[in-house]
Structures are given as C-alpha cells and as structure tokens.
Amino acid sequence: MLKLTENQERRITRYLRDAGETLGAVPQAEREAVLTRLNARIERELSRYTGTMEDADLERVLNRFGDPGQTATQSAISTQPTLTTFVSWPDRVWLGVCSGVARKLDIDASIVRIIAVLLGLVLPLLPLLLAAYLATFFWDYYTEGRRVLEPIDLLRVAKAIAATLGVVLALHFGAWFLIVFIPHAYQAIAAQPLLLDRSWNWLTYDAGSWLFWALAVGLPLSVLSALPVPKAWSGTLRKVVQAGLALYAILLCYGVACILVGVILRGVEEFSGTVGTDAVFSLIR
C-alpha cells in the first residue's frame, strides 16, 4: 500500500487547488465534479506504486497530467452533457441517470427521482428499475461516456457480485440442507415419513422464490455500490446490501425454526397416549 508524506499530500492538494482556480467561472457543482474526477485519476495513477514514494516520482506523475489549469479546462469542456446521453454527471446523486432523464424531458430532476422511489416501493418493479437504471448507465458509459465519466473498476464490480452471490447461495443451500435433513432424521427416528402442514413447512415451497428476490435485488445493488457513485453513497449502498443479506438470513432461519416447531408438534401428536410419553408429560407437570 502506498504511503504519502505530508508534503506530498500538500503537493497534490496544491495541484487540485490550482486546477480549481482556473474554473472560477464554472458552476460550483460542475467544478466539484471536475476536481473529483481529476483527483480520482491521480489516485488511480498513484495506486500503481507501493511502499513509500519519492518526491521526484510524484512530480513525474503530476507532470504527466500537464498544467493543472489546462487539464481542468479540458476536463470541464469534455464533461459538458451532450444531447444523446442519458447521464448527467455534475448534478448526479448516484450515477446521474435520473438527472439525465430529467434533462432529456426538460423537467426538474427531483420529480424523476420521486417517481423512481415510488415505483421502487412496488416490490415486483424494484428489480426492473434497478436493472433499467444500470443498463442506462452502462449504455451511456460504453457508447460515449468513457471520455466524460469516471472510469469503472471492473475488478471491484466483479468482487462485489461474487461476494453477494456467494453469501446468498451459501445461505440458500445451507437452509436447503436442513430442509432435506430434518425430514430424513425424523423418519429415521419415528420410522414414518414427516407430514407437515404448509403453515409450518412454507420454506420448502418458497425457498426458490426468496432466492430469486435476494439475487434480483441484491446483485444490482452490489453492482451499483461498486460503480463510481459519490463516496458517501458507496458506503451506504454497501450497508444496504449487507442489511438485505442479514434479513435474508433471518428469513431462512425463521423458516427452518418453523419446520422444527412443526416437527416437535407432530411428534407430540404421534406419540401422545403411549406409556413413555405420558410418563414424561407427568414429570413435566
């Protein structure tokens, strides 16, 4: 991991300040977007180094970017939205899709965001909205946005997908193992098959549906958290994904617990009236 000295960090800050001063006439939101992108490019270039960096190496990196004023001006020009793009980067909240659509329709971006949130509250529409949101961004990015938008770290996206997919599948197959094991164990002990009402054994029927929803919502959110959204939202989206995985785990545990309760009640019903069972009940009383 690269370690910068205080002088080197001040040098980078001074470079960004000089770039920002050149953009004095540019609106603040757009200026901040340009500086954020420039800072990300510098950090990405520095990430190739490990250990400690010499001052001369830092100067070579900054010199490759050129004069801060010219670099900032060119970046500001390139980030001007075109008539064909559906992404508006300077006034984005996540990836700028809602603000881009609002610009296309010539309406306030807040209206588009409110409509998107309201539609997302309808659970069957949520995966479709997330997929459409990401598809719109990727379409813009790979058609003309790569020169304008912050580059995508594909390795980070792949890791986010793999982590969510791995956890969801591990939880699903762990629960499914118990769903299969419990009836076999009951049959081995009671010498008869386990017959449970669906009210107790609902997870056996619904496990596939819950797996679908966990993947349909969790995977798009994982991809979104790994894309170049603002730093504050990146952490928030990761926490949302983690909370969703926790809720999925709780749901599966509740389903397995319902099966166990059903097994206990079934056992009491089957063996009540026998001498041994009555003796046990007498001791409990």
N, C-alpha and C positions, 0 to 999 in steps of 0.2 A: 504494500500500500504506500502511495506517495505521501511524503510529509513535506509541507512547505514551511519555510521560515516566515516570521512576521514581516520581514522586509519584502519577501516575495509576494505575500498576500497583499501587502500595501501596493506593490507594483501592479498587480492585476487590478486592484480597485482603482488605481490612478488611470490605468488604461481605459477602464469602463467609464470613469468619470469624464475623461477627455472625449470619449465617443458620445456620451450623453450631452455634453455641452454643444456639440455640433448639431444636435437635433432639437435645439431650443424652440424652433417654430413648429415642431411636430406635436400633435396632441399627446397628453401625458400617457394615456393607455397604450397608444401605439409606440411611444418612446420606450415605455417599460417593456413592451413585448420585444422590441428590437434588442434592447440590452439583455433581456433574459435569454434570448436566442444566442446572442454573441457570447455571453457567459457560459452557456451550455456547450458551445463549440470549443471554447478554451478549455473547459473542464474535460471534455472528451479527448482533446489533444494531449492534455497533461496525464490522462489516465494510462497512457502508454508507458509512462515512466514508473519505476518502483523505487522504494527507499527514499533517499534524500536527493533533491535536485540542486544542481549548481545554478548560480545566478545567470551564468552565460547560457545555459540550456533554456532557461525561462525566456531570456531575451530573444533567443532564436525562434522559440515558439510564437512569441508575440510579433516578431518581425515577419513571420510567415503570414500573419493576418493582415499586415500592412499598416498604414497610417490609421489610427483609430477614427479620425473624422471621416475619411473616405470609406472605410469599412462600414461605419454606421450609416452613412448616407446611402450607400449601395444597398444595404440590408433594408433600410426604410423604403426604398423605391421598390425592391423586389417583394416586400410584404404587402404591397397595396393589393386589395382583393380585385380579382377580375370578374367579368360578367358571367363567366361559366362556372365558377367554383361555388360549392355549397358550404364551404367552411370559411368562417370569418375569425381569423386568429387573434387580432388585437383585443377584441371585446368578448373573448370566449369566457365561459365558466368551466367547462370540461375540455372539449375538443373544438368548440366553435361551430358545431353543426346547427344548433338551434338559432344562433345569431346569424349564421349564413343563410338559413332558410328564411329568417325574418327579413334579411336584406333583399333576398330574391322577391319576397312578397310585398316589400315596402311597408312593413308593419313593425311595431315595437317587439324587440326580442323577448321581453317578459311575457308577452301573450303566447308566443310559441312555447316557451318553457312551461308556463302554467298548463297549457293544453297537454303537453307531453307528460307532465306529472300526473294530471287527472287520468289520462289514458293508462298510465303505468299502474294506477291503483286497481285497474281491472286485471286480475291475475293472468287470465289467458292471453292478454295483449302484451304483458311485460316482456316475455322473451322476444316477441316480434319487434317491439320498439327498440330493445337493446341491439338486436341483430341489424335492424334498419339503420340505427344510429352509427354502428361500427362500419357497416357496409358503405354508408355515405362518406364517412371519413376516409376509409381506405381507397375508395374510388377517386376522391379528390387528391389524396396523397400520391397515388401511383400514376395519375394522369398528368398533373401539373404541380402538385403541392410540395414535392420534394425540394424544390428550389426555394420555397417560401416557409414551409413548416419545419419545426424542429425534428431532426431525424428520429426514426423509430429504432429502438434497441430490440431487434428480433430475438436475441438470446433471452432477454428479460421477459419478453412476451411468452416465449416457449416455456420458461421456468414457471411462470405464473399459471399457465394452462396445465402443465404437468403436476404441479403441486395440488391444485384444486381437483383435478381429475383423479389423482392418486388417493387423496383423502376421501372423496365421495365413494369411489369404488371399494376402498378398504372398509368403510363403514357399511356399505350395502352388502358386501359378501360376508362380512363378519356377522351382520344381523341374519342374513340368509342361512348361514351355517347353524345358528341357534334355532331358526325356524325349522330346519330339517332335523337337527339333532334331538330337540325336545320330544317330538312325537315318537322317534325311534327309541329313545330312552324310556318313555312311558310304556311303549309296547313291550319292551324287554322286561320291565318290572311287573306290569299288570297283566301281561300275556293277552292283551287285547288292544286293538287299534284305538288311537285317540280321536274322539269325535268332539269337536268344539263348535259352538255357535260362531257365526261370523262376528258377532259383537265382541268376542274375546280374541278371535283369530283373524282380525281385519288386516293385520300387517302382511299375512301370507298373500292376500288378494291385492293389496295396494302397494306393495314394496316397489314394483316396477314403475308405477305412476310417480311415486315420490322420488325415485331415482331420476326419472325423466325431468321433473321440475327442478331438482337440485342441480342437474347439469345444464338445463336450458337457461337457468338464471345465473348460476354460479360461474360458468365458463365465460359468458360475455362480460360480467363484472370483473373477472380476473384479468381478461384482456384489457379492459378499459383502465384498470388500475396500473397496468404496466406500460401504457402508452404515455406520451408526453403531455399529460394533464398538469395543471399547476401543482406544485409540491404539496400544498395543504390538502388538496383533493386526492392526491395519490395515496397518502397515508389513510385518509378517511375511507376511500374505496376498499383498501386492503382490509380495514377493520370491518367494513360491511360484509365482505366475503367471509372473513373469519367468523363473524356473528352468524351468518347464514349456515356455515358448516356446523357450528355449535348447535343451532336449532335443529338441523337435520339429524345430528347425533342424538339429541334429546328425544326427537320423534321416534327414532328407531328403538331407543331404549324403552320408551313408553310402550311401543308395540310389543316388544319381547316380554315386558313386565305383564302386559295384558294376557299373553299366552300362558305365562307361568301361573297367574292367578286362576285362569280358566282350568289349567291342569290340576291345581290344588282343589278347586271346587268339584271338578269331575271326579277326582279321587275320593273325596269325601262322599259324593253321591254314590259311587260304585261300591265302596267298602262299608258304608254305614249299615248297621244291623248285624255285622259279624261280631263274634265274641271279643276278638282282639281290639277292634275299633271302638266297641262300646266301653271296654276297659280303659282305653286311652282317653276317651271323652269324659269318663267318670273321674279320672285323675285330674284332667284339666279343670273340671268343675270344682 
